[in-house]
């Protein structure tokens, strides 16, 4: 849990106004969504590092990322924008662009 979330929870416990409770709840949800995205990105990076992904595997990973990006809530959008450069680089790599995790002569 990040520090802002911990602080919001502490403030809500100390002074349980509806606004502070709502802010703490929002931060908790955002933190969870951020953690889910980080986990997904780590999973994708691990699979790319292992290499030998078929086109079908790559398409499945692209779909998972796209489903997260176009997620169910504003929390997904916020998580995406926090990690946008990393996500865009992974998507480009999965689509056959620059490959940061493997080096094969003659292939990109």
VENURLIN-V711425 format. One record per residue. N is the residue number from 1. SS is DSSP state (H for helix, E for strand, - for the rest). Layout:
n: (N/N)
ss: (SS/SS)
This chain:
n: (1/2/3/4/5/6/7/8/9/10/11/12/13/14/15/16/17/18/19/20/21/22/23/24/25/26/27/28/29/30/31/32/33/34/35/36/37/38/39/40/41/42/43/44/45/46/47/48/49/50/51/52/53/54/55/56/57/58/59/60/61/62/63/64/65/66/67/68/69/70/71/72/73/74/75/76/77/78/79/80/81/82/83/84/85/86/87/88/89/90/91/92/93/94/95/96/97/98/99/100/101/102/103/104/105/106/107/108)
ss: (-/-/H/H/H/H/H/H/H/H/H/H/H/H/-/-/-/H/H/H/H/H/H/H/H/H/H/H/H/H/H/H/H/H/H/H/H/H/H/H/H/H/H/H/H/H/H/H/H/H/-/-/-/-/H/H/H/H/H/H/H/H/H/H/H/H/H/H/H/-/-/-/-/H/H/H/H/H/H/H/H/H/-/H/H/H/H/H/H/H/H/H/H/H/-/-/-/-/-/-/-/-/-/-/-/-/-/-)
